[in-house]
Amino acid sequence: MAQGGIHNRRRMDTGLRRYEGLESPQFPRRTRCGHRAHRLDTNALLFRTKGARVARTQAADYDERRMAVLDKAAELYAHSGFHGCSIADLAAACGMSKSLLYHYFASKEDILFEIMDGHIGALAEVADAYRGEADPVARFGKLTHGFLELYADASARHRVLVNDLDKLPEERRRHIVDTERMLVDLVAHTIGEIAPALSKQDARVRAMLYFGMINWSHTWFRPTGRFTVEALAGTVIDQMLDGLR
């Protein structure tokens, strides 16, 4: 048989083996969107059959398991830092394979963003709940209690937000920073109403000092101790208001 015929027969045999499932095709390492293409188990693969897209169906507890991954990731990132925890570490801590973990999140960066976005979003909900309070002193008190209660309930997520914001790409980081600025603006406006003699710049400086004071309370405050979240919030409020009188 001619040399070219031998090569053609080899190509035909290879194609036949792949068609019959005897040889797995090689998947590209990156998708068109630029994300890494991860090798999943057979049941998780997406493929096309005559134009139809077939995918693993979502389990009834999909959202709960996804949130459990975020909670565990927040704990690990808070303890070891974003770069100190690998996908393999996270999968092992969650009691699942890496391929199953990728069923819930496309990348480690996506997990980091959702931890931060969920936490800053909860703080924004506190702001939205009390921004309509007519009395600025009462508004300041309610904001402080709401912020510190969230910090205590989600200390791992807050630690990740404070320590690993620079690990996000610029566009996602900007989204988080814009929300943080909204919170600072609200507190600065409230301080300005409490002490109208202050300039806008002075009110903003005091708002930044306020967040500098409460944002780092996670490094020393333990809500299970004798000093409660309510007591801590009261101390912060008294200290800030005394300085504005």
C-alpha positions as a Python dict, from the first residue, in 0.01 Angstrom:
ca = {
    (1, 'M'): (0, 0, 0),
    (2, 'A'): (126, 350, -78),
    (3, 'Q'): (263, 560, 207),
    (4, 'G'): (-17, 817, 168),
    (5, 'G'): (-277, 540, 189),
    (6, 'I'): (-132, 418, 519),
    (7, 'H'): (-155, 769, 665),
    (8, 'N'): (-514, 807, 547),
    (9, 'R'): (-611, 470, 699),
    (10, 'R'): (-456, 575, 1033),
    (11, 'R'): (-655, 897, 1036),
    (12, 'M'): (-975, 705, 957),
    (13, 'D'): (-904, 455, 1235),
    (14, 'T'): (-842, 736, 1484),
    (15, 'G'): (-1163, 911, 1388),
    (16, 'L'): (-1358, 586, 1417),
    (17, 'R'): (-1221, 514, 1764),
    (18, 'R'): (-1321, 861, 1880),
    (19, 'Y'): (-1667, 824, 1730),
    (20, 'E'): (-1715, 492, 1906),
    (21, 'G'): (-1596, 636, 2238),
    (22, 'L'): (-1275, 433, 2242),
    (23, 'E'): (-1053, 736, 2251),
    (24, 'S'): (-1131, 1059, 2437),
    (25, 'P'): (-1090, 1377, 2229),
    (26, 'Q'): (-850, 1639, 2358),
    (27, 'F'): (-1033, 1944, 2488),
    (28, 'P'): (-875, 2289, 2445),
    (29, 'R'): (-728, 2443, 2756),
    (30, 'R'): (-918, 2770, 2710),
    (31, 'T'): (-1270, 2847, 2599),
    (32, 'R'): (-1369, 3131, 2371),
    (33, 'C'): (-1440, 3346, 2679),
    (34, 'G'): (-1083, 3309, 2800),
    (35, 'H'): (-1164, 3091, 3102),
    (36, 'R'): (-972, 2772, 3158),
    (37, 'A'): (-1151, 2463, 3032),
    (38, 'H'): (-1154, 2217, 3322),
    (39, 'R'): (-1184, 1841, 3273),
    (40, 'L'): (-1507, 1733, 3440),
    (41, 'D'): (-1640, 1386, 3505),
    (42, 'T'): (-1848, 1228, 3228),
    (43, 'N'): (-2184, 1325, 3375),
    (44, 'A'): (-2081, 1691, 3399),
    (45, 'L'): (-1966, 1733, 3037),
    (46, 'L'): (-2163, 1959, 2809),
    (47, 'F'): (-2196, 1849, 2446),
    (48, 'R'): (-2409, 1911, 2141),
    (49, 'T'): (-2627, 1655, 1964),
    (50, 'K'): (-2796, 1778, 1647),
    (51, 'G'): (-2802, 2135, 1783),
    (52, 'A'): (-2934, 2045, 2130),
    (53, 'R'): (-2725, 2128, 2438),
    (54, 'V'): (-2720, 1854, 2701),
    (55, 'A'): (-2603, 1935, 3055),
    (56, 'R'): (-2600, 1794, 3404),
    (57, 'T'): (-2926, 1889, 3571),
    (58, 'Q'): (-2910, 2092, 3890),
    (59, 'A'): (-2979, 1913, 4215),
    (60, 'A'): (-3261, 2034, 4438),
    (61, 'D'): (-3006, 2156, 4693),
    (62, 'Y'): (-2785, 2330, 4433),
    (63, 'D'): (-2816, 2678, 4588),
    (64, 'E'): (-2755, 2547, 4941),
    (65, 'R'): (-2444, 2357, 4837),
    (66, 'R'): (-2319, 2660, 4644),
    (67, 'M'): (-2359, 2878, 4953),
    (68, 'A'): (-2181, 2615, 5162),
    (69, 'V'): (-1884, 2635, 4925),
    (70, 'L'): (-1878, 3015, 4963),
    (71, 'D'): (-1888, 2987, 5342),
    (72, 'K'): (-1603, 2736, 5349),
    (73, 'A'): (-1400, 2940, 5100),
    (74, 'A'): (-1444, 3251, 5315),
    (75, 'E'): (-1309, 3061, 5615),
    (76, 'L'): (-1007, 2933, 5425),
    (77, 'Y'): (-930, 3264, 5251),
    (78, 'A'): (-966, 3451, 5581),
    (79, 'H'): (-718, 3214, 5746),
    (80, 'S'): (-465, 3157, 5467),
    (81, 'G'): (-529, 3437, 5219),
    (82, 'F'): (-663, 3402, 4865),
    (83, 'H'): (-329, 3287, 4721),
    (84, 'G'): (-267, 3057, 5016),
    (85, 'C'): (-564, 2833, 4936),
    (86, 'S'): (-586, 2627, 4618),
    (87, 'I'): (-892, 2484, 4446),
    (88, 'A'): (-775, 2142, 4562),
    (89, 'D'): (-763, 2268, 4923),
    (90, 'L'): (-1115, 2410, 4894),
    (91, 'A'): (-1256, 2096, 4730),
    (92, 'A'): (-1108, 1878, 5004),
    (93, 'A'): (-1247, 2105, 5277),
    (94, 'C'): (-1591, 2085, 5113),
    (95, 'G'): (-1573, 1707, 5080),
    (96, 'M'): (-1607, 1708, 4702),
    (97, 'S'): (-1394, 1657, 4393),
    (98, 'K'): (-1246, 1947, 4200),
    (99, 'S'): (-1466, 1862, 3902),
    (100, 'L'): (-1777, 1887, 4120),
    (101, 'L'): (-1655, 2217, 4262),
    (102, 'Y'): (-1629, 2352, 3907),
    (103, 'H'): (-1993, 2253, 3862),
    (104, 'Y'): (-2078, 2531, 4108),
    (105, 'F'): (-1814, 2792, 4019),
    (106, 'A'): (-1620, 2850, 3699),
    (107, 'S'): (-1303, 2973, 3870),
    (108, 'K'): (-1137, 3053, 4200),
    (109, 'E'): (-1168, 3422, 4116),
    (110, 'D'): (-1546, 3386, 4077),
    (111, 'I'): (-1562, 3244, 4430),
    (112, 'L'): (-1361, 3537, 4568),
    (113, 'F'): (-1583, 3792, 4393),
    (114, 'E'): (-1906, 3632, 4515),
    (115, 'I'): (-1778, 3629, 4874),
    (116, 'M'): (-1703, 4001, 4855),
    (117, 'D'): (-2008, 4097, 4650),
    (118, 'G'): (-2241, 3913, 4887),
    (119, 'H'): (-2089, 4081, 5192),
    (120, 'I'): (-2080, 4434, 5053),
    (121, 'G'): (-2430, 4380, 4917),
    (122, 'A'): (-2555, 4296, 5267),
    (123, 'L'): (-2397, 4617, 5399),
    (124, 'A'): (-2569, 4810, 5119),
    (125, 'E'): (-2901, 4660, 5227),
    (126, 'V'): (-2843, 4797, 5576),
    (127, 'A'): (-2777, 5139, 5423),
    (128, 'D'): (-3092, 5121, 5212),
    (129, 'A'): (-3300, 5019, 5514),
    (130, 'Y'): (-3203, 5326, 5718),
    (131, 'R'): (-3118, 5601, 5471),
    (132, 'G'): (-3478, 5724, 5494),
    (133, 'E'): (-3459, 5779, 5872),
    (134, 'A'): (-3536, 6148, 5922),
    (135, 'D'): (-3339, 6193, 6247),
    (136, 'P'): (-2966, 6185, 6156),
    (137, 'V'): (-2862, 6079, 6507),
    (138, 'A'): (-3103, 5784, 6500),
    (139, 'R'): (-2992, 5701, 6145),
    (140, 'F'): (-2628, 5702, 6251),
    (141, 'G'): (-2705, 5470, 6541),
    (142, 'K'): (-2905, 5225, 6331),
    (143, 'L'): (-2636, 5216, 6061),
    (144, 'T'): (-2366, 5148, 6319),
    (145, 'H'): (-2562, 4867, 6484),
    (146, 'G'): (-2643, 4715, 6143),
    (147, 'F'): (-2286, 4729, 6015),
    (148, 'L'): (-2132, 4580, 6329),
    (149, 'E'): (-2390, 4303, 6351),
    (150, 'L'): (-2299, 4201, 5996),
    (151, 'Y'): (-1927, 4219, 6073),
    (152, 'A'): (-1979, 3988, 6370),
    (153, 'D'): (-2203, 3742, 6184),
    (154, 'A'): (-1980, 3726, 5876),
    (155, 'S'): (-1635, 3794, 6018),
    (156, 'A'): (-1462, 3560, 5770),
    (157, 'R'): (-1625, 3730, 5470),
    (158, 'H'): (-1541, 4071, 5610),
    (159, 'R'): (-1178, 3971, 5663),
    (160, 'V'): (-1160, 3855, 5300),
    (161, 'L'): (-1309, 4185, 5182),
    (162, 'V'): (-1058, 4388, 5380),
    (163, 'N'): (-750, 4177, 5300),
    (164, 'D'): (-797, 4046, 4946),
    (165, 'L'): (-978, 4318, 4751),
    (166, 'D'): (-664, 4382, 4545),
    (167, 'K'): (-675, 4022, 4418),
    (168, 'L'): (-978, 4097, 4201),
    (169, 'P'): (-935, 4223, 3844),
    (170, 'E'): (-998, 4594, 3794),
    (171, 'E'): (-1358, 4578, 3669),
    (172, 'R'): (-1479, 4357, 3953),
    (173, 'R'): (-1277, 4551, 4208),
    (174, 'R'): (-1436, 4874, 4086),
    (175, 'H'): (-1782, 4728, 4148),
    (176, 'I'): (-1693, 4658, 4512),
    (177, 'V'): (-1520, 4993, 4561),
    (178, 'D'): (-1818, 5184, 4417),
    (179, 'T'): (-2044, 5025, 4680),
    (180, 'E'): (-1794, 5107, 4954),
    (181, 'R'): (-1794, 5470, 4842),
    (182, 'M'): (-2172, 5477, 4856),
    (183, 'L'): (-2156, 5364, 5220),
    (184, 'V'): (-1896, 5630, 5302),
    (185, 'D'): (-2107, 5897, 5127),
    (186, 'L'): (-2413, 5803, 5333),
    (187, 'V'): (-2226, 5818, 5663),
    (188, 'A'): (-2054, 6144, 5564),
    (189, 'H'): (-2390, 6297, 5475),
    (190, 'T'): (-2535, 6181, 5807),
    (191, 'I'): (-2243, 6328, 6001),
    (192, 'G'): (-2288, 6653, 5810),
    (193, 'E'): (-2651, 6666, 5919),
    (194, 'I'): (-2557, 6599, 6282),
    (195, 'A'): (-2286, 6868, 6274),
    (196, 'P'): (-2388, 7119, 6004),
    (197, 'A'): (-2095, 7348, 6089),
    (198, 'L'): (-1859, 7092, 5935),
    (199, 'S'): (-1752, 7130, 5574),
    (200, 'K'): (-1826, 6843, 5338),
    (201, 'Q'): (-1457, 6754, 5340),
    (202, 'D'): (-1442, 6748, 5720),
    (203, 'A'): (-1756, 6532, 5736),
    (204, 'R'): (-1603, 6288, 5489),
    (205, 'V'): (-1279, 6271, 5689),
    (206, 'R'): (-1479, 6177, 5997),
    (207, 'A'): (-1670, 5916, 5796),
    (208, 'M'): (-1341, 5761, 5685),
    (209, 'L'): (-1219, 5759, 6047),
    (210, 'Y'): (-1546, 5593, 6146),
    (211, 'F'): (-1504, 5310, 5896),
    (212, 'G'): (-1137, 5278, 5984),
    (213, 'M'): (-1246, 5222, 6343),
    (214, 'I'): (-1519, 4962, 6280),
    (215, 'N'): (-1372, 4786, 5977),
    (216, 'W'): (-1079, 4647, 6173),
    (217, 'S'): (-1277, 4540, 6478),
    (218, 'H'): (-1269, 4186, 6334),
    (219, 'T'): (-901, 4164, 6432),
    (220, 'W'): (-976, 4177, 6804),
    (221, 'F'): (-1349, 4168, 6875),
    (222, 'R'): (-1506, 3835, 6970),
    (223, 'P'): (-1889, 3844, 6983),
    (224, 'T'): (-1891, 3544, 7218),
    (225, 'G'): (-1717, 3743, 7491),
    (226, 'R'): (-1872, 3951, 7767),
    (227, 'F'): (-1859, 4265, 7551),
    (228, 'T'): (-2152, 4227, 7311),
    (229, 'V'): (-2204, 4364, 6961),
    (230, 'E'): (-2468, 4600, 7103),
    (231, 'A'): (-2220, 4729, 7362),
    (232, 'L'): (-1953, 4776, 7097),
    (233, 'A'): (-2193, 4967, 6872),
    (234, 'G'): (-2297, 5186, 7162),
    (235, 'T'): (-1934, 5269, 7240),
    (236, 'V'): (-1864, 5361, 6876),
    (237, 'I'): (-2175, 5581, 6859),
    (238, 'D'): (-2092, 5762, 7184),
    (239, 'Q'): (-1733, 5822, 7079),
    (240, 'M'): (-1830, 5957, 6738),
    (241, 'L'): (-2114, 6177, 6862),
    (242, 'D'): (-1903, 6317, 7149),
    (243, 'G'): (-1648, 6426, 6891),
    (244, 'L'): (-1916, 6604, 6688),
    (245, 'R'): (-2057, 6810, 6976),
}
